[in-house]
Amino acid sequence: MNTYIIFFVTFLALSSSSLAAAETETEFHYQKGAQADPSKWMSAKHEWKVCGLGKRQSPINLTPEIARSIHNSTKLFQTYYKPVEATLKNRGYDMMVSWDDDAGHIIINGTDYKLVQSHWHAPSEHFLNGERMAMELHMVHKSEEGHLAVIGVLFREGAPNAFISRIMDKINSIAEIQDGEAVIGEIDPREFGWDLTKFYEYSGSLTTPPCTEDVEWTIVSKVGTVSREQINALVDARRGGYEANARPAQPLHQRMVYLNEQAVASEH
């Protein structure tokens, strides 16, 4: 099944990034007061200076007041996903799902972005109406030129998340193993579940060093739920300053933020 979603792309030209941009370096911390906590990322390495000096940093606080509303624009956002064997990896600073083969791609305004991986942050990195949620899912995509497009989904504490429930035993099996991996079988990226009938979009950066300002962000407005047990499982798998792996909200710096609300068409 292919899903076609009309999507207004407000930013066409982004600065170039390296092919390694979808991966992140590990010599940083989130723990306040640590040698390389978020306030010190810019001084930890020369290559990370943009973390403090950049004007398009992520995450940000998303509110209807700062966003320009769009309804049923004519630009295209298309998703083409398919089920492929996947692997879960404990990277120490997060849990990541990666696909062993091509799991599909999205097309934004004519540019293909291949699905690279997905991972979770707890608590959330983006704020919604000034509120930090319990968790945030990032679906990371990359173009042939190395540019990134990330779909973000926010979660409140509540009912269990269906996808996390499916792989809960795998999460627990590698929770204590740095760089541990577990095969999780065939995973269709659509199983993560999101509703793109209403979403925020803006031009931003990676939320971890090197904070490259080359990311097209799409943050789903509809908030999902995740149970306390699931949050604890993902948080307990992290150690050494990564237990709360969420960067503080960054200044907007006059950037345009768009709130897109529209109907979704699907093709089977």
C-alpha positions in Angstrom: 0.0 0.0 0.0 1.3 3.4 -0.9 0.2 6.5 1.0 0.0 9.9 -0.8 -0.1 12.9 1.4 -0.3 16.5 0.1 2.4 18.4 1.9 3.5 22.0 1.6 7.3 22.2 1.5 8.4 25.6 2.6 12.1 25.1 2.4 13.7 24.0 -0.9 17.4 24.8 -0.4 19.3 23.4 2.6 23.0 23.5 3.3 24.9 20.4 2.4 25.8 17.8 5.0 28.1 14.8 5.2 26.9 11.3 4.4 27.4 10.4 8.0 24.9 13.0 9.2 22.2 10.4 9.9 24.4 8.8 12.5 25.5 10.8 15.6 28.7 10.9 17.5 28.8 9.6 21.1 31.2 12.0 22.9 28.4 14.1 24.4 26.1 14.0 27.4 22.7 15.2 28.4 23.3 15.2 32.2 23.4 18.8 33.4 26.9 19.7 34.7 28.6 17.0 32.8 31.8 17.9 30.8 29.9 17.7 27.5 26.3 18.5 28.5 24.1 20.3 25.9 25.3 23.8 27.0 28.9 22.8 26.3 28.4 20.9 23.0 29.6 23.9 20.9 32.9 24.0 22.8 33.6 20.3 23.0 34.7 20.1 19.4 35.4 22.6 16.7 33.1 20.6 14.4 30.3 21.2 16.9 30.4 25.0 17.0 27.1 25.3 15.1 25.4 23.7 18.2 25.8 27.1 19.9 26.2 29.5 17.0 23.6 28.2 14.6 20.4 30.0 13.9 18.3 26.9 12.7 18.8 24.6 15.7 16.4 21.9 16.9 14.3 21.1 18.8 11.9 24.0 19.3 8.6 24.7 21.0 5.7 24.3 18.6 2.6 26.3 19.1 -0.3 27.5 16.8 0.7 31.1 17.7 4.1 30.9 16.0 2.9 28.8 13.0 1.4 29.9 9.7 -1.6 27.6 8.9 -1.8 25.9 5.5 -4.7 23.9 4.1 -4.6 21.5 1.2 -1.6 22.9 -0.5 -0.5 21.6 -3.9 3.0 20.4 -3.0 3.5 16.6 -2.6 4.6 14.6 0.4 4.5 10.9 -0.6 5.5 7.8 1.4 6.5 4.5 -0.1 7.2 2.0 2.7 7.4 -1.8 2.6 8.1 -4.5 5.2 11.7 -5.6 5.5 13.8 -7.5 8.1 14.9 -5.2 10.8 17.4 -5.0 13.7 17.2 -3.4 17.1 20.4 -1.9 18.4 21.2 -0.4 21.8 23.5 2.5 21.0 23.9 3.5 24.6 22.3 6.9 24.1 19.2 5.5 22.4 17.5 2.4 21.0 17.5 2.3 17.2 15.6 0.3 14.7 17.4 -0.2 11.3 16.3 -2.1 8.3 18.6 -4.7 6.7 17.4 -3.8 3.2 15.5 -1.0 1.5 12.4 -0.3 3.6 11.2 2.5 1.4 11.4 6.2 1.1 9.5 9.5 1.2 9.3 12.1 -1.6 9.2 15.7 -0.6 8.6 18.1 -3.4 10.2 15.7 -5.9 13.2 14.8 -3.8 13.6 11.1 -2.6 14.6 10.5 1.0 15.4 6.9 1.9 14.4 5.6 5.3 17.6 5.1 7.3 16.6 4.3 10.9 14.2 5.2 13.7 14.9 5.9 17.4 13.3 7.3 20.5 14.0 10.2 22.9 12.5 10.2 26.4 11.3 12.8 27.4 10.4 14.4 24.1 12.7 16.9 22.4 10.1 19.1 20.7 7.7 20.9 23.0 4.0 21.2 22.0 2.3 24.3 23.4 5.0 24.6 26.0 4.6 21.1 27.2 7.4 18.5 27.0 5.9 15.1 26.3 6.9 11.7 27.7 8.6 10.4 24.5 9.4 11.3 20.9 9.9 9.0 17.9 12.2 10.1 15.1 12.0 8.4 11.6 15.2 9.5 9.9 15.4 9.7 6.1 18.3 10.7 3.8 18.5 11.9 0.2 21.3 10.8 -2.2 22.9 14.2 -1.6 23.0 13.6 2.2 20.2 15.9 3.2 17.9 14.7 5.9 14.1 14.6 6.5 12.8 13.5 9.9 9.3 12.7 10.9 8.7 13.2 14.6 5.9 11.7 16.7 5.2 12.8 20.2 3.7 10.6 23.0 2.1 11.2 26.3 2.2 8.6 29.1 -0.9 6.5 28.9 -2.0 3.3 27.1 0.9 1.1 25.7 2.2 1.8 22.3 1.4 -1.1 20.0 4.8 -1.2 18.2 6.9 -1.0 21.3 4.7 -3.8 22.9 5.6 -6.0 19.9 9.4 -5.6 20.4 9.4 -5.2 24.2 11.1 -8.6 24.8 13.9 -7.6 22.4 14.4 -4.3 24.1 14.8 -6.1 27.4 17.1 -8.6 26.0 19.8 -6.0 25.0 19.1 -3.4 27.7 22.3 -4.2 29.5 24.4 -4.7 26.4 26.3 -1.7 25.0 26.0 -2.0 21.2 23.9 -5.0 21.7 21.7 -6.1 18.7 18.6 -8.2 18.4 16.9 -9.3 15.2 13.2 -8.2 15.4 11.9 -9.8 12.1 10.0 -8.2 9.3 8.9 -4.6 10.2 6.8 -2.4 8.0 7.7 1.3 8.9 4.0 2.1 8.9 3.6 -0.1 12.0 5.1 2.8 14.0 1.8 4.6 13.5 1.3 8.3 12.9 -1.5 10.5 11.5 -0.3 13.0 9.0 -3.6 14.9 8.6 -2.2 17.7 10.7 1.5 18.4 11.3 4.1 21.1 11.9 7.0 21.6 9.5 10.1 23.8 9.7 13.8 23.9 8.8 16.1 22.8 11.5 19.1 20.7 12.6 20.2 17.4 14.1 19.3 17.4 17.8 22.7 15.8 18.6 26.2 16.8 17.8 27.3 17.9 15.2 23.9 19.7 15.1 24.1 20.0 11.3 21.5 22.5 10.1 20.3 20.4 7.2 17.0 18.8 8.4 13.5 19.1 7.1 11.4 18.5 10.2 7.8 17.2 10.1 6.3 16.9 13.6 2.9 15.2 13.8 0.3 17.2 15.7 -1.6 14.3 17.0 0.0 13.0 20.2 0.1 9.2 20.8 0.5 7.3 24.1 3.2 5.1 25.6 3.0 3.3 28.9 5.2 3.9 31.9 6.6 0.4 31.6 7.6 1.1 28.0 9.2 4.4 28.9 11.2 2.7 31.7 12.3 0.0 29.4 13.8 2.4 26.9 15.2 4.7 29.6 16.8 1.8 31.6 18.7 0.7 28.4 20.7 3.9 28.5 23.6 4.6 30.8 26.2 7.3 31.7 24.4 10.5 31.1 22.0 9.4 28.4 19.1 8.4 30.6 17.2 11.5 29.6 18.3 11.9 26.0 16.5 15.1 25.1 18.1 18.3 24.1 16.6 21.6 25.5 14.4 23.6 23.2 16.3 26.1 21.0 15.6 29.7 20.0 13.4 30.1 16.9 15.5 33.0 15.4 12.7 34.3 13.1 12.3 31.0 11.3 9.0 30.2 9.6 7.0 27.3 11.1 4.0 25.9 9.2 1.0 24.1 10.6 -0.5 21.9 7.8 -4.0 20.5 8.1 -5.5 18.5 5.3 -7.1 15.3 4.1 -4.9 12.2 3.4 -5.3 10.1 0.2 -4.2 6.5 0.1 -3.5 4.2 -2.8 -3.6 0.4 -2.3 
